[in-house]
Amino acid sequence: MVVAMNVAPAMQLEMSPEALHLRCIDPAKNKRRFYAMSVEPTLFGEWELVREWGRIGRGGRVRHDMFRSAGEARNALATLARQKARRGYKPTRL
């Protein structure tokens, strides 16, 4: 007997970016920030989401988050991009 459950499958974004660069600039608050993210393979078959953030024109902080698959890392990138968009960050071209 097969029982159908109302469980949404894990979301896999098809056209997700491998890298994204965001900026948040507000001259009235002297706010000039960047947030860069990229999905990269490791030497051990895993994938990492590399995040760098800070003030534009200065060295930023870097964080590496490990994932078992590229899809998981891309989903994390998309989630972070949505969070940053809510905080006023906008995509930029490098």
C-alpha atoms as one frame of an Amber mdcrd trajectory, in Angstrom:
protein
   0.000   0.000   0.000   1.379   3.405  -1.045   0.542   6.400   1.103   0.963
   9.872  -0.376   2.330  12.447   2.012   2.121  16.215   1.693   5.846  16.804
   1.991   7.448  19.272  -0.374  10.645  17.948  -1.968  13.884  19.826  -1.398
  13.967  22.797  -3.743  16.602  22.563  -6.467  17.064  25.754  -8.443  17.703
  25.016 -12.111  19.113  28.314 -13.290  20.912  29.326 -10.127  24.119  31.334
 -10.379  27.527  29.953  -9.475  28.635  33.379  -8.232  26.903  36.543  -7.097
  28.160  39.988  -6.076  25.852  42.302  -4.126  26.181  45.897  -2.922  24.312
  48.028  -0.419  25.011  51.757  -0.709  23.270  54.451   1.331  25.206  57.769
   1.335  22.910  59.283   3.998  24.034  56.593   6.456  27.626  56.415   5.132
  26.889  52.787   4.251  28.910  51.189   1.426  28.956  47.423   1.763  29.500
  44.418  -0.464  28.633  40.746  -0.190  30.141  38.237  -2.636  29.230  34.537
  -2.871  30.453  31.712  -5.077  29.966  27.943  -5.287  33.238  26.065  -5.850
  34.338  22.413  -5.850  36.898  21.227  -3.301  39.746  18.777  -3.850  37.862
  16.151  -1.836  34.696  15.924  -3.941  32.630  18.262  -1.798  31.329  21.713
  -2.666  31.773  24.937  -0.769  29.925  28.210  -0.631  32.546  30.931  -0.287
  31.206  34.162   1.199  33.080  37.449   1.495  31.647  40.650   2.939  32.726
  44.035   4.181  33.008  47.708   3.321  33.623  48.591  -0.329  37.289  49.488
  -0.812  38.470  47.516   2.230  39.447  43.925   2.817  36.498  41.823   3.818
  35.832  38.793   5.956  35.669  35.347   4.343  33.673  32.262   5.321  33.688
  28.789   3.710  30.619  26.570   4.174  30.933  22.939   3.034  28.150  20.968
   1.269  27.907  17.416  -0.073  26.518  18.461  -3.467  26.599  21.458  -5.776
  22.804  21.670  -5.605  22.828  22.098  -1.830  25.473  24.823  -2.111  23.501
  26.628  -4.851  20.338  26.467  -2.750  22.230  28.009   0.176  23.513  30.754
  -2.152  19.943  31.476  -3.333  18.652  31.590   0.256  21.377  34.031   1.301
  20.728  36.165  -1.798  17.049  36.484  -0.810  18.011  37.434   2.764  20.451
  40.069   1.544  17.877  41.488  -0.908  15.499  42.031   2.021  18.269  44.031
   3.723  18.745  46.325   0.716  21.581  44.599  -1.167  21.355  44.730  -4.966
  23.198  42.599  -7.573  26.077  44.262  -9.411  28.141  43.366 -12.443  31.874
  43.055 -12.008
